[in-house]
Amino acid sequence: MNIDIIEDDSTLGVKISGDIDMLTIKDFKQKMLDLAQTVEKNFIFDLEDVKYIDSSGIGVLISISKILKKKG
């Protein structure tokens, strides 16, 4: 899995490629939670190049969504 961050004045783009599964979830979760808690911008996730995502990956995306909603 590869994560590229593309940032401008108001938006943080997160382009993910590869698989998000039990083998990659720990790194993915830590990076995404760190970003969600520290960055004060709108997030855009580009999952076009994600070939497979399991339930743990979906869970991380839901957790990030909840964090960002709380932040407004």
C-alpha positions as CSV (number, residue, x, y, z in Angstrom):
1,M,0.0,0.0,0.0
2,N,1.2,3.5,-0.8
3,I,-0.2,6.8,0.6
4,D,0.5,10.1,-1.1
5,I,-0.5,13.4,0.5
6,I,-1.4,16.3,-1.8
7,E,-2.1,19.5,0.1
8,D,-3.3,23.0,-0.9
9,D,-4.6,26.0,1.1
10,S,-8.0,24.4,2.1
11,T,-7.8,20.7,1.1
12,L,-5.8,17.7,2.0
13,G,-5.8,15.0,-0.7
14,V,-5.0,11.4,0.3
15,K,-4.3,9.2,-2.6
16,I,-4.1,5.5,-1.7
17,S,-3.0,2.7,-3.9
18,G,-2.7,-1.0,-3.3
19,D,-4.6,-3.1,-0.8
20,I,-6.0,-2.0,2.6
21,D,-6.1,-5.2,4.6
22,M,-4.9,-6.9,7.7
23,L,-1.3,-6.7,6.5
24,T,-1.4,-2.9,5.9
25,I,-4.0,-1.7,8.3
26,K,-1.8,-0.8,11.2
27,D,0.3,1.7,9.2
28,F,-2.8,3.0,7.4
29,K,-4.7,3.6,10.6
30,Q,-1.9,5.4,12.4
31,K,-1.2,7.7,9.4
32,M,-4.9,8.5,8.9
33,L,-5.7,9.1,12.5
34,D,-2.6,11.4,12.9
35,L,-3.7,13.4,9.9
36,A,-7.4,13.6,11.0
37,Q,-6.4,14.8,14.5
38,T,-3.8,17.4,13.5
39,V,-4.9,18.8,10.1
40,E,-7.5,21.6,9.9
41,K,-8.5,21.1,6.3
42,N,-11.1,19.3,4.2
43,F,-10.1,15.8,3.3
44,I,-10.5,14.2,0.0
45,F,-9.8,10.5,-0.3
46,D,-8.8,9.1,-3.7
47,L,-9.3,5.3,-3.6
48,E,-9.3,4.8,-7.4
49,D,-6.1,2.7,-7.2
50,V,-7.2,0.6,-4.2
51,K,-7.6,-2.9,-5.5
52,Y,-9.0,-4.4,-2.2
53,I,-10.2,-3.1,1.1
54,D,-11.4,-5.3,3.9
55,S,-13.7,-4.5,6.8
56,S,-10.8,-3.1,9.0
57,G,-10.0,-0.6,6.3
58,I,-13.7,0.5,6.1
59,G,-13.6,0.8,9.9
60,V,-10.7,3.2,9.7
61,L,-12.5,5.4,7.1
62,I,-15.6,5.5,9.3
63,S,-13.5,6.4,12.4
64,I,-11.8,9.2,10.4
65,S,-15.2,10.5,9.2
66,K,-16.4,10.7,12.8
67,I,-13.3,12.6,13.9
68,L,-13.7,15.1,11.1
69,K,-17.4,15.6,11.7
70,K,-16.7,16.4,15.4
71,K,-14.1,19.0,14.3
72,G,-16.7,20.5,12.0
